[in-house]
Amino acid sequence: MKAIYKHELKGYSTNITAYVFGVFILLFAGIYTMVYNLGHQVVNFEFVPGSMPYIFLVGVPILTMRVMAEERKQKTDQLLYSLPISMNKIVWGKYLAMLTVFAIPLLIICVYPLILRTYGNVPLATAYSTMLGFFFLGAALIAIGMFISSLTESQPVAAGLCFIVMLVNYYISSLLSFVSTTARTNMIVVTFLAAAIAYLIYTMTQSSTVSLACAVAMEAVICFTFLRNSASYEGLLTKIGSHISLFDRFENFYEGSFDLTTLVFYISIIAVFLFLCVQSMEKRRWS
């Protein structure tokens, strides 16, 4: 894994993508620092990262689109399969390299509160807890983008799909607010979502038995809970949207709360999508 990490990091040092990504983050951080902290003389630095999550909609697709897709297009993924290390270590090595590229501009931004503190009483605890939440938000989105990149050999397709996924997650709470809050409507939508999950399982495993078993199990749980307590489905989708939106969860940090539950959620997202990325690569190895 260390060799993969060093190789990827060296590649980013000679690739303009990493520099564009870093400058993109620093540019917006500088603009918001000037507007909020210098222009309006606000001491709360957490407003800066709190206003920046939307940059991931563009930044993450740019950073992650080539990490796996380019390997498949150039057929160099065959070399990865021949290495005497597990696919798990290869994926983690590539992921940690991207995480390093993401962390470097954040470390520079972390100096800003210290500079501002010389001119006012900046609450450092809230500022740095918000920066920590911002880092884990980006880390989770990068893991999602990496998985999407492993599904195709086209960089534009990987970037487009990643952008759509990020955009839907960004607006998911608003989109679900238009769905009827009645129990029956929510139950029907959840049923379709369960079917979609079962299909995703099938595409990943190519096992109709496993996917069918998962579908039956999920539908059985949905029917049982609906018959037992249909009221629990009222407004369920809106609640789900607020819980699965990575962007909405980040709001807790810049509102002054160190949300350990959200950090665990982000770490879980990272683990799940890196696992899916490994399975996607393993599937291609044996196909």
Order of alpha helices (4+ residues) and beta strands (2+ residues): alpha-alpha-alpha-alpha-alpha-alpha-alpha-alpha-alpha-alpha-alpha-alpha-alpha-alpha-alpha
